Amino acid sequence: MKIETTISLDPELLEGLNRLLAANGHGSVSELIEEMLRRFLVKKKQRAYDLRELDLINQNADRLNQEADDVLTYSEMISPN
C-alpha cells in the first residue's frame, strides 16, 4: 500500500525529469523519487553499520595491536633468520 504525499519541486527540475524519463522509457517521477529514497536509506544504514564497526575496531585497537606484536615476537623467537 502506498501513501500519497506532496513535495515541492522547481518547475524546471520537474520538467527536466519528465523529459529525461520519457526519453529513456522509464517510469514516473514518483517512481524515480521512491527508488532514490530507497537507495538513500540503504546507504545511510550501511554508513551507520560501518561507523559502528570502526568504533569497535578503535575500541580494541591497542589489544589487537599487542596480540599482533606478540605473534611476531614469538615467530621471530622460533625461527630466527
N, C-alpha and C positions, 0 to 999 in steps of 0.2 A: 504494500500500500504506500502510495506516495502522498505527500502533503504539499499543497500548493503554497508557494511563498512569492514574495515580490522583492526584486532587487532593482536598484537604480544604476543604469549604465549610461555612459556618454553616448549620445546618438551615433557619432562617427564610429565608435568602437563596436556598437551593436551592428551597424550596417556592414562594417568590415568583416565581422564574424559571420554574419549571414551570407555574405558573398563568398567567403572562403569555404564555408561548409557546403554551400550549394555547388560550388565549382568542383569540389572534391567528392561529392556524393555522400557526405557524412550526414549525421543526424542533426538534431536541433541544437540551438544554443543551450537550452536546458540540459540536454544530454551531455554536451561538452562540459558545462559547469559541474554537473554531477560527477563526471569522470575525473575532472581536475581536483575536485574536493576529496574524492576517494584517494587519489594519489597523494594529495597533501597530507591527509590523515595517516596514511601508511608511512610516509616519510617522517612525520613527527613522532609516530610510535617507534619507528626504528631508531631515530635520533635519541629518544629518551632511553631506550634499551642500551644503546651504545654508551651513553653517558653513565648509566648505572654500572655497566661492565668496566668502564675506565676507572670509575671511583673504586670498585672492588680491587682492581689491579693496583691502583695507587695506595690503597689501604694496606695491601700485603706486599708492597714492593721491597721493603727492607728485608723481610723474612725470606722472600723468594730469591733476592739477590744473594743473601747469606747462604742459602741452600745451594745455589749455583756455584758460589765460591768454594764451598765445602767439597762439592763434587769434583771441581777442577783440581783442588789441592790434593784430594785423595787419589785422583787419576795420575797426577804427577808423582805421587809417592810410590805407586805400584808399578809405574812404567817410566822411569826417568830416561831422558834422552841424552 
